[in-house]
């Protein structure tokens, strides 16, 4: 049985493809499950103007996700209920899962099955959280039109009265713990615990999105688990259901093509048990985890803007596909935007800058630097006619003394620029 060690190497390589389309995936590399890309939720209106209150809520909830305690408007209940490691089904060598992009680049989802008979749901993929949850038909205020799990239809489900609440960058979801058969791309866990959500808050699933929950992809020991269950991908790995102890993600870029939240485009690829070598060029370079196995950690070695280095004192970073933004220490973020003429602090660690500015930025891990496309920093315009846009690099709060909380959270602003391999044992 494979277990996570204290080294969790992951790899970054530059993708070979353009910003919005994927070629047909080869049939000899496994099953490809689609990822869909979603729009910026309530933080950006249909005209691209940012809703500052919604943006602040997203930022504060992401801070709360990593236990920055001053973000009091987003709180997580303590874990309740027994841990479930699941029973395992058949083994596959590798599975490649297409992912879909809905709207202008704010989240990526894939399709899973739950129950007997199977009910199908789209779930957001989140390497910054541990738990799986889906909406149920008992949900009292859920977004209309989204798929909801009917627990009465599944002959294999086990429900409980253990209450749970999940906090993410856009809001909260609450319900109870359930256990049932869960499948993705031919992989199956017969006893996977998950959150059966009966209530949502803070516009976590706004009208127009096409996913009904979230699948966490952190290492097993992630401190932000609410349920306490083994994450789905780790349960597959523990049961030797794929030969290589890794999964890989490529996030496509469709911001320029999407015109509304309901637009969907090919969003990239998730591969369990290997990597899709049609989606990147060059060698895969692995970096050992910077701080154990609680998140997918790396150390930021350097950050530059227009060729000028930004001084870095704190380097620990968590890789988070569930965050649309790119968070850093307050002094670093302030110095970064201070080098952009016309930029301005708008409060709560956020900055605006001239929409026509070119940001030639790079970030490095180990000895290799990776460029970040200038437009990926643009969250949306501050207001019609202002010429100012909101920046996707946002300040985390100042860390308490001796804290192990990551001062960097590397979200989709950066991750769209690379192909990422998450490996669950030392190489």
N, C-alpha and C positions, 0 to 999 in steps of 0.2 A: 504494500500500500504506500502510495506517495504522500509525503507530508511536506508542508512548507518548511524551509530552513530559515535561518536568520539572514541569508542572502537571497534577495529577490531580484535577480538581474532583469533589466529590460533593455530594449534596443531601440534606436532611432535611426531611420534612414530616410532619404529624400524620396518622395514618390515620383514615379515616372510620368504620371498623367497630368492633364490640365486641371482646371479648377472645377469642372462641373460634370463631366461625363466619365463613365467607365466602359471599357470595351467588354464584349462578351467574355465571361469567365470560362476558362478551360474546363472540360468535363473530367479530366484525369486528376484533378487536385481535390476532389471531394464535393460535398453538397454546399451550394452557395445560398445563404439565407439573406434576404434583403434587409438593409438598413434604410430607414427613411429619415429625412432631415426636416425638422420643424422650424417654425418661425419664432421670432423673439418674444413670444407671449405678450403680456400686457406692457412690457417695457418699451416696445416700439409700436406705434399705431400704424395703420395701413398706409399713411402718407410718409412713413419713415421718421416722424417726429417722436422723440423719446418721451415717455411718461415718467417723469423724474421720481414720483412717489413709488411707482411699480419697480423702477430700476433700483431704488434704495432698498425696497423690500427684498429683491433678489440678492443684492449685495450682502445685506445683513443676515439673510438666511444662510448664505454660503459661509459667512463667518461663523454662524452658530453651528453649522455642520461640523466645523473643526474645533468646536469648544472654545471659541472666543466669547467669553461669558457676557460681555457688555451688550451683545445683540439680544436684548431681552424680549424682542417681539417674536422670536422663534425659539421654542424650547422643545426638547425631546423627552418623552417619558422614559423612565428606567426600563431596562429589559425585563420582560415578564415571560413566563411560560418555559417549558422544557426545551432544551436544545435537541434538534433532530439532524442526524447525519445522513439519513436517507438510505434506501436500498437501491441497488444499481442494476441496470439492464445491460444491453449488448455493447460490445466494444467496436469503435471505429478508429481507423488510423488517423484521419483528419477530416474536418468539416469546415468548409468555407461558406460564409453566410453573408449574402448581400445585405446592405443596410440602406435605408431610404432617407432622403432629405426633404423635409416638409417646410416650405417657406424659406426665407433668407437666413438660414444657418443659425439655429439656436438649440438643436438637440437631435440626436440620432436614435432610431428605434428599429427593432426587429420583431418577428412574430414568434410566439410560443404557444404551446397547447397545455391545457390544464384539465384534469378530470377524466372520468369514464362515463359516457363517451367524451371525446375530446372537445373542449370549447377553446376557441382561438382568440388570442389577444396580442396587440402590439404593445411592446414595453420599451421604455427608454433605457439605453445602456449607460451605466454609470460606474466608472472605475474609482469613484470617490465615495461610494457607499457599499454596504455589505448585503442589504436585504432585498428580497423580492416582495412586491405587493401588486395587487390588481383590484380594480373596482368590482363590487358585487351588486346584485340586484337589490340588496337591502340599503344601498346608498341613498340617503335622503336628499342630498343636494348635488348630485353628480351632473356633469355636463351631459346634456342630451345628445343622443346619437352615438355615444361611445359604447363599445362592447363591455358587457358586465357579466361577471361569473355568477351563474345560477347554481348555488350550492345544493339546491334540492335535486338538480339533474344529475349530479355525479354520485355514482354508487361507491366510489373509492375514497371520497373526502372524509376527513375527520376534523370536526370543528371544535372550538374551545371557547371559554369565556375569558381568556387572557387578553386584556386590552392593550393595544399598542398604538403609538403615534409616531409618524415619520416626518422629519423636517428636511427640506431641500432648498435650493436657491430660489425657488419661486413660491413656496408655500408649504402647506402641511396636509397630511392625510392620516386618518385614524380608523381603527377597526379592531378586529380580533385576529388571533393566530389560528391558521388552519393548516392541515397537512393533506397533500394529495399527489397524484402523479403529474409530473411536469416534464415537458419534452421541448426540444429545440433542435431542429435540423437532424432528426433521427436519433439524437441522444435522449435518454430518458432516465429520470430519477423517480422511483416509485413512491417514496415517502419524503417529499420536499416540503419543509415548512415555509409558509409565506404569510403576508398580511392580507386578510380579506377585508378590504376597506369599505366602510359604511358611511364615511363622511369626509369631505374635503374642504379646504379653506384657502383663502388668499389667492384664489385664481390659479391654483397649481395646474389645472387642466382647463385652459380657456376654450371658449367656443372656436371650433375650426381645427383643433388638433385631432390627430387620429391615433393616439395611443392611450391605453387604459391603465398604465402602471409603470413601474420602474424595476429593472433587474440590476442589483448591485454586483460588481465585479472586483471588489477589493480582495486582498488576501484574507484568509480565514480569521485572523486575529484582529481584524479592524475594530477599533474601540467604539465606532459609531453604530455597531449592530444593535438593533432594537429587539429582534426576535431571538438572537443567540444561535440561530441555525447555521450550518455550513453553507456558504454561498453555492449556488447551482454549479458554477464552473468548477469549483474546488471539489464538490461531491463527485463530479464526473472524473476528475483527475485522481481522486482517492480510489475510485473503482477501476482505474486503468482503462478508461473508456477511450482514451486516445494515447498514441504512442509517444508524442513529444509533450513534455509538461509546460506548455505555453499556449497563449492565445495572442492574436495579432489584430490590430484595428487600423483601418484606413478611413479617414473622414473626408468626404468630398466637399466641394465648395460650390454653392448654388445661389449665393446672395444676390448676384447681379441678375439672375433669371427669374427669381421668385417675385411675385407682385402682391401676394396676400398670404395669410397664415394657412389657407387651405391648399396652396400649391405644394405638390410633392414631386421630388426628383430622386434619381438614384443617389444614395447617400454614402456609398462606400462599401466596405466589406469587413466582417468579423470572421476570423478563422480560429477555430478550436483545434489544437494539436499541431500547429505549424504556422506557416505564413504563405500568403499568396504572392509568389515571386513575379507575377505579371504587373504588380502595382508599385514596384519600387526599383531603383537602380543602385548599383554599388553593393558593398559589403554591409552586412548587419553587424553593428558594433554594440556589444553588451556592456552595460555599466552595473556593477554590483549595487544593491540597495544601500542607501546612505544611512538608514536608521532602523534596521529590523524589518518585521513583517506586518506592521499595522496598516500601512498604506503602501502604494507604489511610490517609494521615495527615491529621489535623486538629489544631488547637490548641484546648485547653480554655480558654475565656475565663473561666468562673466555675462554681462549684459552691455550691449553697445547701441548707440543711436547715432546714425549718420557718421559712423566711423569713430565716435568718441566713447570711451569706456565710462560706465556708470559705476561708482564705487559700491562694493557689496561687502557688508559685514556679516550678515546672516544668509545661509545658503540652502537650508533644508527645504525641499519642494515635494509636494504631492501631485501626482499626475491624475487629472480628474476630467473625464469625458462628459460628466454630468454638469459641468460648469461652463457657461458660455464665455466667461471672462478669464482674465489673467491677473492674479493677485500677487502682490509683492510687499516687502517691508515698507513702512511709511516713508523713510528717508530715501530709499531707492526710487520709489514711485515719484516722489516729489522732485528728485534730481532729474529723472527721465523727462517729465513734462516740463521742467524748468528749462530744458534745452530746446523746446518747441516754441518759436516765436508766436505770440498771440494766444498761448494756452492760459487757462485760468482754473484755479481750484473752485469747485462748486459745492464743496462740503461733503462730509462723510467719506473722505478718501477718494472722491471721484473728481475727474478733470474734464474740461472741454478744451477743444483745440480747433484751429481753422480747418474746415473740411477739405480745403485744397492743399493742405500740407502733405509732404511726402515723408513718411517715417521709414527710413532704412535701418531696421533694427535687427540685431542678432542676439541669440542666447546660446550659451555653450554649457555642455555637460562633459565632464572628463576633459579630453583635449580637442573636442570637435565643436565647431560653431554651426548653428542652424539659422538661416534667415527667416524672418517673419514678414509676410506680405503686408504692405502698408495698409491696404484696405481692410485687413482683418482686425485692425485696431478700432475701426469705425463702428460704434454701436448704433448710431442713428443721429439725426440732427437735433439740436437743442430746441429750435423753433423755426418756423418758416421765415426765410429771409434773413436769418441771423448770420449765416455762413459758418456757424460753429457746430461741431459734432461732439458727441460724448465719446470719451476714450475707453477702450476695452481693457487697459491696464489700470487696475484699481488697487488702492492701498488696503492691506490688512491692518488690523489694530496692532498697537505695540504689545509685544509679548510680555507676560508676567515674568519676573526673575526666575530662572531655572526651569522655564516651561519647555516641554517637548513638542508643543504645537508647531506645525510647519508654518513658517512665515511666508512661504510661497505656495500658491495653489495654481498649477499650470493647467488651464482649461482650453477650450476649443480655439481661442484666439491663436494659440501656438500649435495645438495638436493637429489642426488642419494642414499644417505645413510639413508634416512628417508621417512616415509609416512607423507605427509603434508596436514592438513585440514585448509582451509581458511574460517572463519566464519564471517558473515556480521552484527552481532549484539552482544551485551554483553551477556555472559552466566551467 
